[in-house]
Amino acid sequence: MGIIDNCSTHQKGIPLSKLYHRQLKKRVYENIGIHLRFALSREWGLKYPERLSELLEKTKIDGVLLRLSKMQFRKAGIIVHYPENGVLYSGFHPFLFRRREFDWEKLALKNMKRLGKRKIPEPIVDPLELPPQGTRIAGFRLKDLNYIIASLVKLDTWAVEDELKMITRFTQACQENNIPVFITGPTPYPNSFWRNRVGRKINAALEAKLSYIGVPFSYYDDFTDQQGTLLTTGDGIHLNLHGHNFLARFLSDVLCPWIKKNSDSSTLATQKTIGGFSGNFCFPGENNQPFERL
């Protein structure tokens, strides 16, 4: 079984055994007696269907979990930023006047009306622990004003539709390859209401669409646990140690019934082990090595 994610397989300050996918493997076995094998594809810059194809070329996949990134807000601003080869390009939204066109990943940099570019600097402090800074105008962060203005011209609606089209292509690719799929929506970004607004609109649209076509979907709509403990590092994006623990529990709860259902119908793992079946999970991450089996 495969997991497509934007989470790195290594994170400073987090022991390997505490990364959420390592904990998930243990929890699934304890709960339903099914062993999971993990195969990681790290081609995180590819689109979802391309990442699936890249995995299928290298290993057998019996099912796939797609975890959507909270970074989808980046394509819902009037001014957008696009990194490529160590350079950060800034410009007007490439689809501001092309609303009938979609496919952000393919056309964003090509169609961007560039306002400037700069080399991405080496951080002086750990960027994972650096709270986002920003100039304020009338009490609003300048970055938030970027998304507020974009929402007035419906660029957030465009971003949601673009994401839906990408996910539709992905689920179709899974169906064509007879691979069961489970999707989890983006989690909130703790430092911006307006960035979260994009993620929540994506979750609402996906919940309606995926339930209609029979694809299981779930999401956690908070940036703290039930006790109010923050789940992310200072940048609001990467999971902290508590976040990895929480996500492993959350995914185990929502995935175990789905994994067992598919393993019982023999669409999941085919190799028997003591206590259950052995499945194949694949995690595309953020590093440069193309493939790793855990």
VEXZA-765233 format. One record per residue (C-alpha): residue number from 1; x, y, z; residue in three letters. Coordinates in Angstrom, 1 decimal. Each point is the difference from the previous one (the first is absolute). Layout:
<recs>
{pos NUM, c1 X, c2 Y, c3 Z, code Ala}
...
</recs>
This chain:
<recs>
{pos 1, c1 0.0, c2 0.0, c3 0.0, code Met}
{pos 2, c1 1.3, c2 3.5, c3 -0.7, code Gly}
{pos 3, c1 -0.1, c2 3.3, c3 1.7, code Ile}
{pos 4, c1 0.4, c2 3.2, c3 -2.1, code Ile}
{pos 5, c1 1.0, c2 2.9, c3 2.2, code Asp}
{pos 6, c1 2.2, c2 3.0, c3 0.2, code Asn}
{pos 7, c1 1.6, c2 -1.0, c3 3.3, code Cys}
{pos 8, c1 3.8, c2 -0.6, c3 0.1, code Ser}
{pos 9, c1 1.2, c2 -3.4, c3 1.1, code Thr}
{pos 10, c1 2.5, c2 1.8, c3 2.3, code His}
{pos 11, c1 -0.6, c2 3.0, c3 2.2, code Gln}
{pos 12, c1 2.4, c2 1.8, c3 2.3, code Lys}
{pos 13, c1 -0.8, c2 -0.7, c3 3.7, code Gly}
{pos 14, c1 -2.4, c2 -2.9, c3 -0.7, code Ile}
{pos 15, c1 1.4, c2 -3.6, c3 0.4, code Pro}
{pos 16, c1 -0.7, c2 -2.2, c3 -3.0, code Leu}
{pos 17, c1 -2.1, c2 -2.3, c3 2.2, code Ser}
{pos 18, c1 -2.2, c2 2.9, c3 0.9, code Lys}
{pos 19, c1 -0.9, c2 1.1, c3 -3.5, code Leu}
{pos 20, c1 -3.7, c2 -0.5, c3 -0.5, code Tyr}
{pos 21, c1 0.3, c2 -2.6, c3 -2.7, code His}
{pos 22, c1 2.3, c2 -2.2, c3 2.2, code Arg}
{pos 23, c1 -2.5, c2 0.3, c3 2.8, code Gln}
{pos 24, c1 -2.9, c2 -0.7, c3 -2.3, code Leu}
{pos 25, c1 1.6, c2 -3.3, c3 -1.1, code Lys}
{pos 26, c1 0.2, c2 -1.1, c3 3.6, code Lys}
{pos 27, c1 -3.6, c2 1.1, c3 0.9, code Arg}
{pos 28, c1 -1.6, c2 -1.7, c3 -3.0, code Val}
{pos 29, c1 1.7, c2 -3.3, c3 1.0, code Tyr}
{pos 30, c1 -1.1, c2 0.4, c3 3.6, code Glu}
{pos 31, c1 -3.6, c2 0.8, c3 -1.0, code Asn}
{pos 32, c1 -0.8, c2 -2.4, c3 -2.8, code Ile}
{pos 33, c1 3.0, c2 -2.3, c3 -0.3, code Gly}
{pos 34, c1 1.1, c2 1.2, c3 -3.5, code Ile}
{pos 35, c1 3.7, c2 0.6, c3 -0.7, code His}
{pos 36, c1 0.8, c2 3.0, c3 -2.2, code Leu}
{pos 37, c1 3.0, c2 0.4, c3 -2.2, code Arg}
{pos 38, c1 1.0, c2 3.5, c3 -1.0, code Phe}
{pos 39, c1 1.5, c2 0.9, c3 -3.3, code Ala}
{pos 40, c1 0.8, c2 3.7, c3 -0.4, code Leu}
{pos 41, c1 0.1, c2 2.0, c3 -3.1, code Ser}
{pos 42, c1 1.4, c2 3.5, c3 0.6, code Arg}
{pos 43, c1 -1.0, c2 1.7, c3 -3.3, code Glu}
{pos 44, c1 -2.1, c2 2.5, c3 1.9, code Trp}
{pos 45, c1 0.1, c2 2.6, c3 -2.9, code Gly}
{pos 46, c1 -2.1, c2 -2.3, c3 -2.2, code Leu}
{pos 47, c1 -3.8, c2 0.2, c3 -0.3, code Lys}
{pos 48, c1 -2.1, c2 -2.6, c3 1.8, code Tyr}
{pos 49, c1 -0.6, c2 -2.3, c3 -3.1, code Pro}
{pos 50, c1 3.7, c2 0.3, c3 -1.0, code Glu}
{pos 51, c1 1.1, c2 -1.0, c3 3.5, code Arg}
{pos 52, c1 -2.3, c2 -3.0, c3 -0.1, code Leu}
{pos 53, c1 1.5, c2 -1.0, c3 -3.4, code Ser}
{pos 54, c1 3.5, c2 0.4, c3 1.4, code Glu}
{pos 55, c1 -0.8, c2 -2.3, c3 2.9, code Leu}
{pos 56, c1 -1.7, c2 -2.6, c3 -2.3, code Leu}
{pos 57, c1 3.2, c2 -0.2, c3 -2.1, code Glu}
{pos 58, c1 2.0, c2 -1.1, c3 3.1, code Lys}
{pos 59, c1 -2.2, c2 -2.1, c3 2.2, code Thr}
{pos 60, c1 -3.4, c2 -1.7, c3 0.4, code Lys}
{pos 61, c1 -2.6, c2 2.2, c3 1.7, code Ile}
{pos 62, c1 -3.1, c2 -1.5, c3 1.6, code Asp}
{pos 63, c1 -1.6, c2 3.2, c3 1.1, code Gly}
{pos 64, c1 0.9, c2 3.7, c3 0.4, code Val}
{pos 65, c1 -0.6, c2 2.8, c3 2.5, code Leu}
{pos 66, c1 0.2, c2 3.6, c3 -1.4, code Leu}
{pos 67, c1 0.7, c2 2.6, c3 2.7, code Arg}
{pos 68, c1 -0.6, c2 3.4, c3 -1.4, code Leu}
{pos 69, c1 2.4, c2 2.8, c3 1.0, code Ser}
{pos 70, c1 -1.1, c2 3.1, c3 1.8, code Lys}
{pos 71, c1 2.2, c2 2.0, c3 -2.4, code Met}
{pos 72, c1 -2.8, c2 0.1, c3 -2.6, code Gln}
{pos 73, c1 -0.7, c2 3.6, c3 1.2, code Phe}
{pos 74, c1 3.1, c2 1.1, c3 -2.0, code Arg}
{pos 75, c1 -2.0, c2 -0.1, c3 -3.2, code Lys}
{pos 76, c1 -2.8, c2 2.2, c3 1.3, code Ala}
{pos 77, c1 1.7, c2 3.4, c3 0.3, code Gly}
{pos 78, c1 0.2, c2 3.0, c3 -2.3, code Ile}
{pos 79, c1 3.8, c2 -0.1, c3 0.3, code Ile}
{pos 80, c1 1.3, c2 -3.5, c3 0.0, code Val}
{pos 81, c1 3.5, c2 -1.4, c3 0.6, code His}
{pos 82, c1 1.4, c2 -3.0, c3 -1.9, code Tyr}
{pos 83, c1 3.4, c2 -1.7, c3 0.9, code Pro}
{pos 84, c1 2.1, c2 -1.6, c3 -2.7, code Glu}
{pos 85, c1 3.7, c2 -1.0, c3 0.2, code Asn}
{pos 86, c1 0.7, c2 2.0, c3 3.1, code Gly}
{pos 87, c1 -1.6, c2 3.2, c3 -1.4, code Val}
{pos 88, c1 -3.3, c2 1.4, c3 1.3, code Leu}
{pos 89, c1 -2.0, c2 1.7, c3 -2.8, code Tyr}
{pos 90, c1 -2.8, c2 2.5, c3 0.9, code Ser}
{pos 91, c1 -2.7, c2 1.3, c3 -2.2, code Gly}
{pos 92, c1 -3.7, c2 0.5, c3 -0.6, code Phe}
{pos 93, c1 -2.1, c2 -3.1, c3 0.1, code His}
{pos 94, c1 0.5, c2 -1.8, c3 -3.4, code Pro}
{pos 95, c1 -3.7, c2 -0.7, c3 -0.3, code Phe}
{pos 96, c1 -1.4, c2 3.3, c3 1.1, code Leu}
{pos 97, c1 -1.2, c2 0.7, c3 -3.6, code Phe}
{pos 98, c1 -0.1, c2 -3.7, c3 -1.1, code Arg}
{pos 99, c1 -2.8, c2 -1.4, c3 2.3, code Arg}
{pos 100, c1 -1.0, c2 -2.7, c3 -2.5, code Arg}
{pos 101, c1 3.5, c2 -1.5, c3 0.1, code Glu}
{pos 102, c1 1.2, c2 -2.3, c3 2.7, code Phe}
{pos 103, c1 3.1, c2 -2.1, c3 1.0, code Asp}
{pos 104, c1 2.0, c2 2.1, c3 2.4, code Trp}
{pos 105, c1 3.1, c2 -2.1, c3 0.1, code Glu}
{pos 106, c1 0.4, c2 -0.1, c3 -3.8, code Lys}
{pos 107, c1 -0.7, c2 3.6, c3 -0.9, code Leu}
{pos 108, c1 0.6, c2 2.1, c3 3.1, code Ala}
{pos 109, c1 3.6, c2 1.1, c3 -0.6, code Leu}
{pos 110, c1 -0.4, c2 0.1, c3 -3.8, code Lys}
{pos 111, c1 -3.0, c2 2.4, c3 0.1, code Asn}
{pos 112, c1 1.0, c2 2.1, c3 3.0, code Met}
{pos 113, c1 0.4, c2 3.7, c3 -0.6, code Lys}
{pos 114, c1 3.2, c2 0.3, c3 1.9, code Arg}
{pos 115, c1 0.5, c2 2.8, c3 2.4, code Leu}
{pos 116, c1 3.4, c2 -1.2, c3 1.2, code Gly}
{pos 117, c1 2.2, c2 -2.8, c3 1.1, code Lys}
{pos 118, c1 2.5, c2 -0.7, c3 2.7, code Arg}
{pos 119, c1 2.3, c2 -2.8, c3 1.1, code Lys}
{pos 120, c1 -1.5, c2 -1.9, c3 2.9, code Ile}
{pos 121, c1 2.4, c2 0.8, c3 2.9, code Pro}
{pos 122, c1 1.4, c2 -2.4, c3 2.5, code Glu}
{pos 123, c1 -1.9, c2 0.4, c3 3.3, code Pro}
{pos 124, c1 1.9, c2 1.6, c3 2.9, code Ile}
{pos 125, c1 -2.2, c2 -1.8, c3 2.5, code Val}
{pos 126, c1 -1.9, c2 -3.2, c3 -0.3, code Asp}
{pos 127, c1 -2.9, c2 0.8, c3 -2.4, code Pro}
{pos 128, c1 -2.2, c2 -2.7, c3 1.6, code Leu}
{pos 129, c1 -0.1, c2 2.0, c3 3.2, code Glu}
{pos 130, c1 -0.2, c2 3.5, c3 -1.5, code Leu}
{pos 131, c1 -3.5, c2 1.4, c3 0.3, code Pro}
{pos 132, c1 -1.1, c2 1.7, c3 -3.2, code Pro}
{pos 133, c1 0.7, c2 3.7, c3 0.0, code Gln}
{pos 134, c1 -1.7, c2 2.7, c3 -2.0, code Gly}
{pos 135, c1 -0.8, c2 3.7, c3 -0.4, code Thr}
{pos 136, c1 -3.4, c2 1.1, c3 1.3, code Arg}
{pos 137, c1 -2.3, c2 2.5, c3 -1.5, code Ile}
{pos 138, c1 -3.1, c2 1.1, c3 2.0, code Ala}
{pos 139, c1 0.5, c2 -3.1, c3 2.2, code Gly}
{pos 140, c1 0.2, c2 -2.4, c3 -2.9, code Phe}
{pos 141, c1 3.1, c2 -1.9, c3 -1.0, code Arg}
{pos 142, c1 1.1, c2 1.1, c3 -3.5, code Leu}
{pos 143, c1 0.0, c2 -3.7, c3 -0.9, code Lys}
{pos 144, c1 -3.6, c2 -0.4, c3 1.1, code Asp}
{pos 145, c1 -1.0, c2 3.0, c3 -2.1, code Leu}
{pos 146, c1 1.3, c2 -1.8, c3 -2.9, code Asn}
{pos 147, c1 -2.5, c2 -2.8, c3 0.6, code Tyr}
{pos 148, c1 -2.8, c2 2.3, c3 1.0, code Ile}
{pos 149, c1 0.2, c2 1.9, c3 -3.3, code Ile}
{pos 150, c1 0.3, c2 -3.3, c3 -1.9, code Ala}
{pos 151, c1 -3.2, c2 -1.3, c3 1.6, code Ser}
{pos 152, c1 -1.8, c2 3.1, c3 -1.2, code Leu}
{pos 153, c1 0.8, c2 -1.0, c3 -3.6, code Val}
{pos 154, c1 -0.7, c2 -3.7, c3 0.7, code Lys}
{pos 155, c1 3.5, c2 -1.3, c3 -0.4, code Leu}
{pos 156, c1 -0.6, c2 -2.2, c3 3.0, code Asp}
{pos 157, c1 -2.9, c2 -1.6, c3 -1.9, code Thr}
{pos 158, c1 2.4, c2 -0.5, c3 -2.9, code Trp}
{pos 159, c1 2.5, c2 -1.7, c3 2.3, code Ala}
{pos 160, c1 -2.6, c2 -2.4, c3 1.3, code Val}
{pos 161, c1 -1.2, c2 -0.9, c3 -3.5, code Glu}
{pos 162, c1 3.6, c2 -0.5, c3 -1.1, code Asp}
{pos 163, c1 0.6, c2 -2.4, c3 2.9, code Glu}
{pos 164, c1 -3.2, c2 -1.9, c3 -0.7, code Leu}
{pos 165, c1 1.0, c2 -0.5, c3 -3.6, code Lys}
{pos 166, c1 3.4, c2 -1.4, c3 1.1, code Met}
{pos 167, c1 -1.5, c2 -2.3, c3 2.5, code Ile}
{pos 168, c1 -2.6, c2 -1.2, c3 -2.5, code Thr}
{pos 169, c1 2.8, c2 -1.0, c3 -2.4, code Arg}
{pos 170, c1 1.8, c2 -1.7, c3 2.9, code Phe}
{pos 171, c1 -3.1, c2 -2.1, c3 1.1, code Thr}
{pos 172, c1 -0.6, c2 -1.0, c3 -3.6, code Gln}
{pos 173, c1 3.6, c2 -1.2, c3 -0.3, code Ala}
{pos 174, c1 -0.5, c2 -2.0, c3 3.2, code Cys}
{pos 175, c1 -3.2, c2 -1.6, c3 -1.4, code Gln}
{pos 176, c1 1.7, c2 -0.8, c3 -3.3, code Glu}
{pos 177, c1 2.7, c2 -1.9, c3 1.9, code Asn}
{pos 178, c1 -2.6, c2 -1.6, c3 2.4, code Asn}
{pos 179, c1 1.6, c2 1.6, c3 3.0, code Ile}
{pos 180, c1 -2.2, c2 1.0, c3 3.0, code Pro}
{pos 181, c1 0.5, c2 3.6, c3 1.1, code Val}
{pos 182, c1 -0.6, c2 1.9, c3 3.2, code Phe}
{pos 183, c1 0.5, c2 3.8, c3 0.1, code Ile}
{pos 184, c1 0.5, c2 2.3, c3 3.0, code Thr}
{pos 185, c1 -0.4, c2 3.8, c3 -0.4, code Gly}
{pos 186, c1 2.4, c2 2.8, c3 1.0, code Pro}
{pos 187, c1 0.3, c2 0.9, c3 3.6, code Thr}
{pos 188, c1 -0.3, c2 3.6, c3 1.2, code Pro}
{pos 189, c1 2.8, c2 2.5, c3 0.0, code Tyr}
{pos 190, c1 0.2, c2 1.5, c3 3.5, code Pro}
{pos 191, c1 1.2, c2 3.5, c3 -1.0, code Asn}
{pos 192, c1 -2.5, c2 1.2, c3 -2.5, code Ser}
{pos 193, c1 -3.8, c2 -0.1, c3 -0.3, code Phe}
{pos 194, c1 0.1, c2 0.9, c3 -3.7, code Trp}
{pos 195, c1 2.4, c2 -2.8, c3 -0.9, code Arg}
{pos 196, c1 -2.1, c2 -2.4, c3 2.0, code Asn}
{pos 197, c1 -3.1, c2 1.1, c3 -2.0, code Arg}
{pos 198, c1 1.5, c2 -1.5, c3 -3.1, code Val}
{pos 199, c1 0.6, c2 -3.3, c3 1.7, code Gly}
{pos 200, c1 -3.4, c2 -0.2, c3 1.5, code Arg}
{pos 201, c1 -1.7, c2 0.8, c3 -3.4, code Lys}
{pos 202, c1 2.1, c2 -2.9, c3 -1.5, code Ile}
{pos 203, c1 -1.2, c2 -2.3, c3 2.8, code Asn}
{pos 204, c1 -3.6, c2 1.0, c3 -0.4, code Ala}
{pos 205, c1 0.1, c2 -0.5, c3 -3.8, code Ala}
{pos 206, c1 1.8, c2 -3.3, c3 0.3, code Leu}
{pos 207, c1 -2.4, c2 -1.4, c3 2.6, code Glu}
{pos 208, c1 -2.9, c2 0.6, c3 -2.3, code Ala}
{pos 209, c1 1.8, c2 -1.3, c3 -3.2, code Lys}
{pos 210, c1 1.7, c2 -3.0, c3 1.4, code Leu}
{pos 211, c1 -3.0, c2 -1.3, c3 1.9, code Ser}
{pos 212, c1 -1.9, c2 0.2, c3 -3.2, code Tyr}
{pos 213, c1 2.5, c2 -2.2, c3 -1.9, code Ile}
{pos 214, c1 0.6, c2 -2.3, c3 2.9, code Gly}
{pos 215, c1 3.6, c2 0.9, c3 0.9, code Val}
{pos 216, c1 0.5, c2 0.1, c3 3.8, code Pro}
{pos 217, c1 1.1, c2 3.3, c3 1.4, code Phe}
{pos 218, c1 0.9, c2 1.4, c3 3.4, code Ser}
{pos 219, c1 1.7, c2 3.1, c3 1.5, code Tyr}
{pos 220, c1 0.9, c2 1.5, c3 3.4, code Tyr}
{pos 221, c1 -1.2, c2 3.6, c3 0.1, code Asp}
{pos 222, c1 2.2, c2 1.5, c3 2.8, code Asp}
{pos 223, c1 3.6, c2 0.9, c3 0.6, code Phe}
{pos 224, c1 0.0, c2 -1.3, c3 3.6, code Thr}
{pos 225, c1 -1.1, c2 -3.3, c3 1.6, code Asp}
{pos 226, c1 -3.1, c2 -0.3, c3 2.2, code Gln}
{pos 227, c1 2.1, c2 1.3, c3 3.0, code Gln}
{pos 228, c1 1.1, c2 3.1, c3 -1.9, code Gly}
{pos 229, c1 3.6, c2 -1.1, c3 -0.7, code Thr}
{pos 230, c1 1.4, c2 1.4, c3 -3.2, code Leu}
{pos 231, c1 0.8, c2 -2.6, c3 -2.7, code Leu}
{pos 232, c1 2.5, c2 1.9, c3 -2.1, code Thr}
{pos 233, c1 3.4, c2 1.7, c3 0.3, code Thr}
{pos 234, c1 0.4, c2 3.8, c3 0.1, code Gly}
{pos 235, c1 -0.4, c2 0.2, c3 -3.8, code Asp}
{pos 236, c1 -3.5, c2 -1.3, c3 0.2, code Gly}
{pos 237, c1 0.6, c2 -2.6, c3 -2.7, code Ile}
{pos 238, c1 2.2, c2 -2.8, c3 1.3, code His}
{pos 239, c1 -1.2, c2 -2.4, c3 2.7, code Leu}
{pos 240, c1 1.7, c2 0.1, c3 3.4, code Asn}
{pos 241, c1 0.5, c2 -3.1, c3 2.0, code Leu}
{pos 242, c1 -3.4, c2 0.2, c3 1.6, code His}
{pos 243, c1 -1.5, c2 0.5, c3 -3.5, code Gly}
{pos 244, c1 1.6, c2 -3.2, c3 -1.3, code His}
{pos 245, c1 -1.4, c2 -1.9, c3 3.0, code Asn}
{pos 246, c1 -3.4, c2 1.5, c3 -0.6, code Phe}
{pos 247, c1 -0.1, c2 -0.6, c3 -3.7, code Leu}
{pos 248, c1 1.0, c2 -3.6, c3 0.4, code Ala}
{pos 249, c1 -2.9, c2 -0.5, c3 2.4, code Arg}
{pos 250, c1 -2.4, c2 1.8, c3 -2.3, code Phe}
{pos 251, c1 1.0, c2 -1.8, c3 -3.1, code Leu}
{pos 252, c1 -0.1, c2 -3.4, c3 1.7, code Ser}
{pos 253, c1 -3.6, c2 0.7, c3 1.2, code Asp}
{pos 254, c1 -1.2, c2 1.0, c3 -3.5, code Val}
{pos 255, c1 2.1, c2 -2.5, c3 -2.1, code Leu}
{pos 256, c1 -0.2, c2 -3.2, c3 2.0, code Cys}
{pos 257, c1 -3.6, c2 -0.9, c3 -1.1, code Pro}
{pos 258, c1 0.8, c2 0.9, c3 -3.6, code Trp}
{pos 259, c1 3.2, c2 -2.0, c3 0.0, code Ile}
{pos 260, c1 -1.7, c2 -3.0, c3 1.5, code Lys}
{pos 261, c1 -2.9, c2 0.2, c3 -2.4, code Lys}
{pos 262, c1 2.3, c2 0.0, c3 -3.0, code Asn}
{pos 263, c1 2.3, c2 -2.7, c3 1.4, code Ser}
{pos 264, c1 -3.0, c2 -2.2, c3 0.7, code Asp}
{pos 265, c1 -1.1, c2 0.4, c3 -3.7, code Ser}
{pos 266, c1 3.6, c2 -0.9, c3 -1.0, code Ser}
{pos 267, c1 0.6, c2 3.3, c3 -1.8, code Thr}
{pos 268, c1 2.6, c2 0.9, c3 2.6, code Leu}
{pos 269, c1 3.0, c2 -2.0, c3 1.0, code Ala}
{pos 270, c1 0.5, c2 -3.5, c3 -1.4, code Thr}
{pos 271, c1 3.0, c2 -1.1, c3 2.1, code Gln}
{pos 272, c1 -1.2, c2 -1.6, c3 3.3, code Lys}
{pos 273, c1 2.0, c2 0.6, c3 3.2, code Thr}
{pos 274, c1 -0.6, c2 -1.0, c3 3.6, code Ile}
{pos 275, c1 -3.1, c2 1.8, c3 1.2, code Gly}
{pos 276, c1 -1.3, c2 1.2, c3 -3.4, code Gly}
{pos 277, c1 1.1, c2 1.2, c3 -3.4, code Phe}
{pos 278, c1 2.9, c2 2.1, c3 -1.2, code Ser}
{pos 279, c1 -0.9, c2 3.1, c3 -2.0, code Gly}
{pos 280, c1 2.1, c2 2.4, c3 -2.0, code Asn}
{pos 281, c1 -0.1, c2 3.7, c3 1.1, code Phe}
{pos 282, c1 1.8, c2 2.6, c3 -2.1, code Cys}
{pos 283, c1 0.9, c2 3.5, c3 1.3, code Phe}
{pos 284, c1 1.2, c2 2.6, c3 -2.4, code Pro}
{pos 285, c1 1.9, c2 2.5, c3 2.1, code Gly}
{pos 286, c1 2.0, c2 3.2, c3 -0.4, code Glu}
{pos 287, c1 3.6, c2 -1.2, c3 -0.5, code Asn}
{pos 288, c1 1.9, c2 -0.5, c3 -3.3, code Asn}
{pos 289, c1 0.6, c2 -3.8, c3 0.1, code Gln}
{pos 290, c1 -2.5, c2 -1.6, c3 -2.4, code Pro}
{pos 291, c1 -1.0, c2 -3.1, c3 1.9, code Phe}
{pos 292, c1 0.4, c2 -1.6, c3 3.4, code Glu}
{pos 293, c1 -1.5, c2 -3.1, c3 1.5, code Arg}
{pos 294, c1 -0.5, c2 -0.1, c3 3.8, code Leu}
</recs>
